[in-house]
Amino acid sequence: MSLADAVRAHCGTKIVEPARAAGRTEVEIRAGDVHGDLGYKNRLPLVCSALGAAIFEERYRVRRTAVEGPLNGSNTVFKFHVLP
């Protein structure tokens, strides 16, 4: 599994799927939180790239609605609409 796949899997299983199970329709994912959870060092561009990729949206049935904050920074926040 690539590092990007690990980012997507982590976000899907720890954030998106629990939100869907709880009936939530919106989630926010902060790149710095994911980076820290996975114990990465100097991998923020990778985290942001993985979350910004169409494969994440397709695999976990979400649609990106916004990206806020600095480009490829720890405070970059990805907002997604959770599809049924």
C-alpha positions in Angstrom: 0.0 0.0 0.0 1.4 3.4 -1.0 1.5 6.3 1.5 -1.3 8.0 -0.4 -3.4 4.9 -0.1 -2.7 4.8 3.6 -3.9 8.4 3.9 -7.1 7.7 2.0 -7.8 4.5 4.0 -7.2 6.3 7.3 -9.6 9.1 6.4 -12.2 6.8 4.9 -12.3 4.4 7.9 -11.8 6.9 10.7 -13.7 9.9 9.4 -16.0 9.3 6.4 -17.5 5.9 7.3 -18.3 6.8 10.9 -19.9 10.1 9.7 -22.0 8.2 7.2 -23.1 5.7 9.9 -24.1 8.5 12.1 -26.2 10.1 9.4 -23.9 13.1 8.9 -23.8 14.6 5.4 -20.7 16.8 5.8 -17.2 16.2 7.0 -14.1 18.3 7.4 -10.6 16.8 7.3 -7.6 18.9 8.5 -4.4 17.8 6.8 -2.3 18.3 9.9 -4.5 16.0 11.9 -4.1 13.2 9.4 -0.4 13.8 9.1 0.0 13.5 12.9 -2.3 10.5 13.2 -0.2 8.6 10.7 3.1 9.7 12.3 4.4 11.2 9.1 7.2 13.7 8.9 7.4 16.4 6.2 4.6 14.7 4.2 1.9 17.4 4.2 2.0 17.8 0.4 1.4 14.0 0.1 -1.6 14.2 2.5 -3.1 17.1 0.7 -2.6 15.4 -2.7 -4.2 12.2 -1.5 -7.3 14.0 -0.1 -7.6 16.2 -3.2 -7.5 13.2 -5.6 -10.6 12.0 -7.4 -9.9 8.4 -6.3 -10.6 9.4 -2.7 -14.0 10.9 -3.7 -14.8 7.8 -5.7 -13.7 5.2 -3.3 -15.4 6.7 -0.2 -18.4 8.2 -2.0 -17.8 11.8 -1.1 -17.8 15.1 -3.1 -15.3 17.8 -2.2 -17.1 21.1 -1.6 -14.3 23.3 -0.4 -10.6 23.5 0.4 -9.6 26.2 2.9 -6.3 27.4 4.3 -2.8 27.3 2.9 -1.8 25.2 0.0 -0.3 21.9 1.3 -0.2 23.1 4.9 -1.1 21.6 8.2 -4.1 23.9 8.4 -5.5 23.0 5.0 -9.0 21.8 5.6 -10.9 19.7 3.1 -14.6 19.8 3.2 -16.7 17.0 1.7 -20.4 16.2 1.2 -21.0 12.5 2.2 -23.0 10.7 -0.4 -25.5 8.0 0.7 
